[in-house]
Amino acid sequence: MSKKVLIIEDNDDIRENVIEILELAGYTVASAANGKAGVELAFADVPDIILCDIMMPEMDGYGVLYLLSKRPETMAVPFIFLTAKAEHFDRRKGMEMGADDYLTKPFDDMELLSAIESRLKKKDNQQQFYSKSLDRLDNIVSKKGGLEELKKIIHERKSRAFKKGQVIYYDGDKGNGIYLVINGKVKTVKLAEDGRELMTGIYSAEDYLGINAMLTNEPYADTATALEDCLLCLIPKEQLDQLLNVYPEIAREFIKLLANDIREKEEQLLQMAYHSVRKKMAEALLRLYRQQANEEITFKVAREDLAAMAGMATETVSRTLSDFKEEGLIEKTGSTITLIDVPRLTKMKN
């Protein structure tokens, strides 16, 4: 079955040219000459992807995106702006509202088709991930309806990309939901009075962020930052509250995740209080190792992040890593570390 594309564009020549290109490429195309008509078409027959001009009569592209984001059936549809305006402000405003991409006019056939194929593929990959991740709850949720409702909520949400170093939320921000990590890694940190960072957690694909704030109805207790380019999905607190009231089995699962997180933090505090520098470093390296897909022995980590994980000064981190390298425990090139002797590191941290 061919994918459905909705093109909303007030310029007749551009609209007809895009329709011709897409139909030749095998897409089913619907079109509208203004924003209001485009929104009505999207609600009547939900497309797989939407291309929309910004400057239009009756309703501009921002208005279209806003209305579509309010409907569960259209809020997750990939949305690409078509615009002759390439100013940074316009691009930033659109992305903050939830647009997935921009095509600046004039664009050629390959740019158009590549942008559409990329967004459709990304959506398919996300849905496959959601299915895999949520199927793991089957043995926990006894009521099938609860699992199906959770799947529905996540499928309807649009994921958001974060660049390395970008803050996802700050310590003290209102807890507006939990984040599901789709890919990449995220760190959470607390800032000490002397300005040093203490890393409270590292999260990778299929992990949840912000469970504590959600269950206690309090602000986020730490700052979450992307350790690398990553993709996250926010599940709003309002929807989760409704779901948890009806299906307590899901609430119990989140409580289990929170309990495991608390236990890990308690162990981390004990290690920082009583373990030697070498033990702290061994544990930090092994934590990073366990976070790797298929337990890859090579990973990248900044010296400052290792210091925050282990509760050590950066100078101590450098000195200890040099000792480990001389002893044949690791190899190190820049920020890239390869674990050479995992058994010895494990024995050391125990």
N, C-alpha and C positions, 0 to 999 in steps of 0.2 A: 504494500500500500504506500503510495507516494505521500511525502510530507506536505502539510498545508502551510503556506506562507501568506501572511497578510501584509500588504504594502499600503501605507497611509502617506500620501504625497499629493500636494495640491498642484504641482507642475505637471500638466498633462503629458508633455514629451518625456520627462524623466519617468513618470509612472508607467507609461506604456512601454518604454524601453526596458525597464526592470521586469515587467510582466513577461515580455517576449523572451528575455534571457532565461528567466526562471522556468517558464514552460518548456523551453527547449532542453533544459537540464532535468526535466522530469518531475518538477514540483507542481502541486495543485495551488493555484494562486487566486486569492481574493483581494480586492482593492477598494480603497475609499479616497475621495478627493479632499476630505477635511477630517479633523480630529474627532468631531462628534460622531460622524458616520462610521469612522474607524472603530471607536469604542463600541458602538451598537453591533457592528459586525463581529467583533471579538467576543462579545457576550453571547451572541446568537449561535456562533459556531467557533469554538475555541481552536485557534490555530496552533501549530507546532512552534512557530517563531514569528515575530513581528518586526517589520522594518518601518520606521516612522520618521518623517521630517520634523524639524523643530518649529520653524516659523510657518504657521498655517492659519487660515481664517477660522472663526467660530471657536476653535479650541487648539492651543499649540501642543507641541509634543510633550512638554512637561505635564500638562493637564491630562493628556492621554495616559502617560505612565502612572500618574498619581491614581487615576480612577481604576486602572487595571490592577494596581497593587492592592486595592481594597477588596477585591473579589477573590475568594479562595481558588476558583477554577482558572483564573488568569494570572494570579500573582507570580507564579513560577515559570510562566512562558518566557523564553529568551527574548530580549528586547534590544534591538540595534537602532541607534539614531542615525538618520541620514541628514547631513547638514553641510551648508556651505560656510558655516561659521566655525573656525578652528581655534577660537580664543580659549585660553586655559580655563577661564571662569565657566564657560558653557560646558566644557568637557567635565570639569569637576562637579558642577551642579547636577548634571545628568547621572554621573556615577554614584553620587551620594544618594540620589533618589532611587537607585537600583538598576540603572541601565547596564547592560552587559557589554556593549561595544559601541564604537563610533565608526561611521564611514563618512569621510569628508568628500563632498562633491567638488569636481567630477571624479568618479571612480570608474575603473574598467571592469570588464566582465569577470576576470579572475579574482579581483579583489572582492567583488560581491559574493561570488560563489564560495570562495575560501572562507570568508567571514561567516556565512550561513552554515557551511559544513562543520566548521570548527565549533560553533555554538551548539549545534544539534548533537555532535559527538560528545561534547562535554556534558550535556544534559543526560544523554544515555548512560555515560560512565557513572555519573552521580547516582542515577536511579539503580544501577547495578550494585553500587556500593551500599546504598541504603538497604536494599533487599538483603544483601549478605550480612550487614551489621545487625539489622533488626531481627533476622531469623534466629540469631543467637539468643534472643529473649524467649523463644518458644518454650524452653524448659522452665521458665520462671513465671510467665504469665499464664495462669490457669484458665482465665476467661479469654476465649479467642477474640471477643469483641474489643478487649483492651489492647491487644497487640495490633489489631487492624486499625484502631483509632490512632495509635501512636505512629504507625506507618503512614497513615493518611496525613497527619500533621506534618511530619518531616518531608514527605513527598511534595507537599504544597508550599514549603518554604524555599526561598531562593538562597543559594549559597553565596558567600562573599569571599573574595580573595584578599589576602593580607600580604604585603611585602615584608621581607626580612627586616626586623627592627621596628615594625609598625605596632603600636599599642592597640590591643583589642578592647580592653577596659582597664580603668585605673582603680587602685585601692580606694574605697569610699564611694565609688559610683553606685547608683541604685541598681540592685540586681533585677534585671528585666527579663531573665530567662537563663537557659543553659545552652552552651555551645557544644555541638558535635563536631569533632575534628574529622574532616574528610581525607585530607592528606597534608603532609608537612608536619612540623613540630612547633609546639608552643611552650614557653616557660612562664611560670608564675613566680613572682618575687615579692618579698617584704623589704622595706627600707628601714635600716636600723637608725638610731638617733645620731650616730656618727657619720651617716651617709652611706655606709656600706650596704650592699645588697645581699640578702639571703634568699637563695632559690628554694622555693617551697614545693616545686613540682615541675615535671616535664611531661607533656602530653603529646601523643601521636595519633595516627589514624584509629578511629573507632573509640577514642576516649572522650569523656564528657568534661566540660569546664563549667564551674559555677554552681555545682550541686549544693554546696553548703549555703550559699546565699539564697538559693531557691527554697530549700527546706526550712530555713530559719527566718525567711522573710526579712533579711537584713542586707545591707550593702555588701558588695564584693570585698573580701578581706585581704586581697592582694592585687598586684598589677599583672595582667597577662600580656605578653609580648610575643610576636612571631619570632622563633629562633631561625626560621628559614621561610621562604615563600610557602604559603599554605592556604588551604581552602576550608572555611568553617560554615556551619549552618546554625543559625540561632533559632531555638525553639522557644517562643514567647511564654512568659510566666503565666499569663492569663489562660492560655490553652492547656498548659500543663496542670494548672490548679484544677480545672474542670475535669481533666482526665483522671487525676489522682483521687479526686473525690468519689469517682464512680468505680475505679479499678485500683483498690489498695495494693494489689499484687505488684503493680508497677512502682508504687511508692516504696515498697519493701526492697525492690531491686536497687533503686537509687540510694536507699539507706545503706545497703550492703556496700555499694561503691564508695559512699562517703566514709563508712567505717574502715574500709581498706586504706583509703587515703589518709585518715587520721592515724592509723597504725604505722604507715610508712613515715609520716612526719614525726611521730614519737621516736621511732628508731633513728631517724636522721638527727634529732635533737640529742639523743643519748650518745650517738657516735661523735657528734661535735663536742660534747661535754667531756667525754672520757677517752676517746680513741686517740692514738698517736697520729701525727701528720701523715705517716705512710698509710695507715689504715684508712684514714679519711679519703686520701687520694685514690686508693684502690677501690673503695666503695663507690666513689663518684664515677670512676671509669667503667666499673661494672654496671652501674645504673644506666649509663649511656649505651653500653653494649647491649643490655636487655631491651632497650628502646628500638634497636635497629631491626629493620625488616629482615627476616630469615637469619637474625643474629650475625649480621655482617661484622667483621672484626675491625673495619676501618670506618672512621667517622670524623667529621669536622666539629670543632668546638673552640670557642674563643677562650683565652686565658681568664678573662674576667668572669665568664660564665662558670668555668670550673671552680674559680675562687668562691663564687656565690653558692655553688652546689655544696662545696666541702666546708664552707665557713672558714676560709683561710685567706691570708693576704696574697695578692697576685705574685709578689716576689717569692713567697713560699711555694706557690704552685709551680713556678718556673724551675726552682731549685729541685723540687721533688720529682718533676717530670724528667729532668736531666739525670737524676739518680736512677730512675726506673729505666731510662734508655741505656745507661751504662751497664745496668744489671741484666739487660736483655729481656726485660719485661714488655717493653713497647718500642715502637719506632715512631719518630715524630718529625714531620716536615711542615713548618709553618703552623697552621691551625689544624692540620690533619694528623690524627693519631691512629696507629695500627696496634692492636693488642697482639703481642707475640706469644705470651704465656698466660692464658686465662686461668688454668688451674692454680698457678702460683699466686696470682692476684687474688683469687677466691680464697685460698688458704690464708693469705696475708690479712684480708679484711675480716676474717673470722677469728 
